[in-house]
Every structure is written in structure tokens, then in C-alpha cells.
């Protein structure tokens, strides 16, 4: 059974940092493309970052380039999202997603609040 569990969200001041984790189980992580999405309040879901299968390449949404970093530890079956220089507009529910062969799986999400 495929399962993705996000953690690491919380309240942070503008300019601060957080690291989100996505613990994967039930599948072989290194053959899946892993992504982070976010759903800000009142807005549509958007892609934050993607790491292709095997960790060969990464890409980022324009709004987070240079501030966020996606990484994966296939041995630990965990994907991370390091978020630096956080802004109020980064506030959202962040979701981890695993995709392979046109099928995607999702976690339950973790809330990130950026506020002073």
C-alpha cells in the first residue's frame, strides 16, 4: 500500500526557514518522480518542486527558485523540501506527490504558516 506522510510544517516568521519531510512507504522511491505542491488559501494548487526518478534532475516553480531546495534520500525513503527566506505568500498546505507511469499518489498535506 502506497503511503506518503508529510511533516515539518508549522508557524515561521517571514525570512525564516523550514524543512518539510515526506516519508514514503509501499513502493520503491527511486523509480518515482517526487514532487511538492502547495495549495494557498483562496488560490489554486501549484507545483513547487520536482525531483525526477533517481534524482537525476530537479525543477522549481518560478516563485520559489533560489529559495527552496528539493532533495531525496532513497535509502531512507524520504523526500525533503528545504524552504529558506520564507514569505507570507508561501503560506499554504504543502503536499508530497509520487508519480510513475501516469499514476500519482498524494500525502495528506502539512500546513505552513508564515506570519510575524
C-alpha positions as CSV (number, residue, x, y, z in Angstrom):
1,X,0.0,0.0,0.0
2,X,1.5,3.3,-1.1
3,X,1.6,5.9,1.7
4,X,3.1,9.4,1.8
5,X,3.3,11.2,5.1
6,X,4.3,14.8,5.2
7,X,5.7,16.5,8.3
8,X,7.7,19.6,9.3
9,X,5.1,22.3,8.7
10,X,4.4,25.0,11.3
11,X,4.5,28.7,12.0
12,X,7.5,30.6,11.0
13,X,8.3,34.3,10.7
14,X,9.0,36.0,7.4
15,X,12.6,35.4,6.4
16,X,12.7,32.2,8.3
17,X,13.3,28.6,7.2
18,X,11.5,25.2,7.5
19,X,12.3,21.8,6.2
20,X,9.4,19.6,5.2
21,X,9.8,15.8,5.0
22,X,7.8,13.2,3.1
23,X,8.1,9.7,4.3
24,X,7.3,7.2,1.7
25,X,6.3,3.5,2.0
26,X,4.8,0.8,-0.1
27,X,6.9,1.5,-3.2
28,X,10.4,1.9,-4.5
29,X,11.2,5.6,-4.1
30,X,14.0,5.9,-6.6
31,X,11.8,4.9,-9.6
32,X,9.3,7.6,-8.9
33,X,9.2,11.2,-9.7
34,X,8.7,13.0,-6.5
35,X,7.1,16.5,-6.2
36,X,6.0,19.0,-3.7
37,X,2.8,21.0,-4.4
38,X,1.1,23.7,-2.4
39,X,-2.4,25.0,-2.1
40,X,-2.5,28.6,-0.8
41,X,-5.8,29.8,0.8
42,X,-8.1,31.0,-1.9
43,X,-5.8,30.0,-4.8
44,X,-5.3,27.0,-7.0
45,X,-2.8,24.3,-6.2
46,X,0.7,24.9,-7.7
47,X,3.8,22.9,-8.3
48,X,6.6,23.9,-6.0
49,X,9.4,21.5,-6.9
50,X,10.0,18.2,-8.7
51,X,12.8,15.6,-8.5
52,X,12.8,13.1,-11.3
53,X,13.2,9.4,-10.7
54,X,16.6,8.5,-9.5
55,X,17.1,12.1,-8.5
56,X,18.5,12.9,-11.9
57,X,17.2,16.4,-12.2
58,X,15.1,19.0,-10.4
59,X,12.9,21.9,-11.4
60,X,11.1,24.6,-9.4
61,X,8.2,26.9,-9.6
62,X,9.2,30.4,-10.5
63,X,8.1,31.8,-7.2
64,X,10.4,29.6,-5.2
65,X,13.5,29.4,-7.4
66,X,16.7,30.2,-5.4
67,X,14.9,29.8,-2.0
68,X,13.6,26.2,-1.9
69,X,15.5,23.0,-2.5
70,X,14.1,19.5,-3.1
71,X,16.2,16.5,-2.2
72,X,15.6,12.8,-1.7
73,X,17.2,10.1,0.3
74,X,16.2,6.9,-1.5
75,X,17.7,4.7,1.3
76,X,15.6,6.4,3.9
77,X,12.6,6.6,1.5
78,X,12.2,10.3,2.3
79,X,11.9,13.4,0.2
80,X,12.7,16.8,1.7
81,X,11.8,20.4,0.9
82,X,14.2,22.9,2.4
83,X,12.5,26.3,2.4
84,X,14.5,29.4,3.1
85,X,13.7,33.1,3.1
86,X,10.0,32.3,3.6
87,X,7.5,35.0,2.6
88,X,3.9,35.4,3.7
89,X,2.8,34.3,0.2
90,X,4.4,30.9,0.8
91,X,1.7,30.2,3.3
92,X,-0.2,27.1,2.1
93,X,-0.8,23.5,2.7
94,X,2.1,21.6,1.2
95,X,1.6,18.2,-0.4
96,X,4.0,15.5,-1.4
97,X,3.3,13.5,-4.5
98,X,4.8,10.4,-6.1
99,X,4.3,9.8,-9.9
100,X,5.2,6.8,-12.0
101,X,3.7,5.5,-15.2
102,X,1.0,8.2,-15.2
103,X,-0.3,7.3,-11.7
104,X,0.1,9.7,-8.9
105,X,-0.2,9.3,-5.1
106,X,-0.6,12.1,-2.6
107,X,0.0,12.7,1.0
108,X,-2.4,14.4,3.4
109,X,-0.5,17.6,3.5
110,X,1.2,19.8,6.1
111,X,0.3,23.4,6.9
112,X,3.0,26.1,6.6
113,X,2.1,29.5,8.0
114,X,4.4,32.5,7.5
115,X,3.5,35.3,9.8
116,X,5.0,37.7,12.2
